């Protein structure tokens, strides 16, 4: 009995894709950039927080000060989860 061998199967070349760690870092960087762009636009176009006391005194604080506090906290959380070195798989 004679057997013939088949040609080896050809594997299709794999499409190049972004490594998973770069994708997570890219989205985290984009999110942090958008957070701070929101602070920038609030600083330019946002209103001031004006408080008036009973004795006639008043205080004016730009609203970007308050927004930047929350932006800092959001940046901290996004960076912690977006730039961690472990994979989710």
C-alpha positions, -999 to 999 in steps of 0.1 A, spaced: 0 0 0 13 34 -9 3 66 8 7 101 -4 13 130 18 -6 162 14 10 195 12 12 213 45 -17 236 52 -10 272 47 -18 295 76 -33 328 67 -13 357 80 -27 372 110 -39 408 108 -18 433 127 -37 446 157 -29 469 186 -16 451 216 -42 450 244 -21 470 268 -17 499 243 -55 500 237 -62 504 275 -36 530 278 -48 549 248 -84 551 261 -72 561 295 -51 589 281 -80 601 259 -103 601 289 -79 621 310 -73 646 282 -111 651 278 -115 656 316 -89 684 316 -103 699 284 -136 702 302 -118 720 331 -102 743 306 -134 752 288 -151 757 322 -123 781 332 -127 801 300 -165 801 296 -179 790 330 -195 813 355 -181 824 388 -195 811 421 -207 842 440 -217 841 477 -231 870 496 -231 871 534 -256 886 557 -232 914 567 -228 925 531 -195 907 524 -192 886 493 -168 861 478 -162 852 442 -146 819 432 -142 806 396 -162 775 390 -132 759 375 -117 756 410 -145 732 421 -145 714 387 -107 709 389 -110 691 423 -134 666 408 -112 663 377 -82 655 398 -102 627 415 -115 614 382 -79 615 367 -67 595 397 -93 568 392 -89 566 355 -51 564 357 -52 538 384 -75 515 363 -63 524 328 -25 522 334 -23 492 356 1 466 343 -20 434 348 -42 420 320 -79 413 325 -78 379 308 
